[in-house]
Amino acid sequence: MKPLIVHEGAEAELWESVAHYEAEAPGLGLDFLAEAERAFGRIQTAPDRWQRANHGTRRVLLQRFPYTIYYRDMADALWIVAIAPQRRRPMYWRPRLKDGP
């Protein structure tokens, strides 16, 4: 199983979203975190299973929350590029692809 590398922007998005949902209702932020971690596990288990997206990425939709995880399947790791709210401007995370893991 390939290790996950999380872009610093994606990690910031994760924790900002956890804080946002926790402020909405106690425990909801932890539910978001658990859902994201389950998605990470699904990505690691079957990285080729998920729908192809733009610029060599794939995407996984979270089941309970309106977020999409964009990632690249690299030779030796899975690179999480963004944990993007579905209502946010599309492709805002594209410049991150230049950073590379």
N, C-alpha and C positions, 0 to 999 in steps of 0.2 A: 504494500500500500504506500503510495507516494505521500510525502509530508505536505502540509499546507503552509504556504507563505502568504501572509496577509499584508497587502499594501497599507502603509501608514494612514492613508486617506480612508481606506475601507475600515480600518480599525477604529478610527475616529468616528466614522458614521455609525458603526456598531454601538459604541458607548454613548454617543449622543442620542441614538434611538432608544437605547435602554433607559437613559435618564428621562427622556420625553415620556415614554409610556409609564414609567414608574411615577412620574408626576401626575399623570392622568388618573391612575388608580394603583394603590399599593399592590405589588405582586405582578402587575402587568408587564413591567420592564423585565422582570425575571422570566416571565413567559416568553417574551420576545427573544431574550438571550437563549433560552432553551430551544426555541424554534430555529434560530440561526445555527446553533450547534448541531441540531439534527440535520439540517441542510448540509452543513460541512461534512458530516459523516456520510450522507448520501453521495455527495460529490466524490469523496475519497473511495467509497465502495465501487462506484461505477461512473468514472469521469466522462466516458464517452456516451453515456445514456442521455444526457441532457441536451436540450435544443441548442443548435448553433445560433449565435448572435452575430454582431458586427465585429470586424477587425480581429478575427481569429479567436474570439471569445465564445464561451457557452454561457447559458443562463439557467438559473434555477429560481422558480417562483416560490416564495414562502407560502405556506398553506393558510396560515391564520392572519397574517399581516400583509399589507400592500407593499411589499418590498421584493426586489429582484437581486440575486447574487450573481455577479458577472465574474467569470474566472477563465483562466487559460490553463490548458493542460500542457505543461512543459515536459522536457525530457526526463527530468529528475524530481519534479515537484508540481504541485497544483497551486497556481498563483491567484489568490482572491484579489480582484482588481477593484470591485465596488460592492457595497451593500446599499443599493439605490432605492429610495422611495419611488414608487411607480408614478406618483403625481409630480415629481420633480422634472425639470427640463431634461429631455432625453440626451444621452451621450455626453453629459457634463464631465464624465470621468475619463473620456477618451484620451486627454493629454497624459494620464497616468501610464498609458501603455508604453510611452517613451522611457519611463523610469526603469522598467524591467526589474525582475527580482535579482 
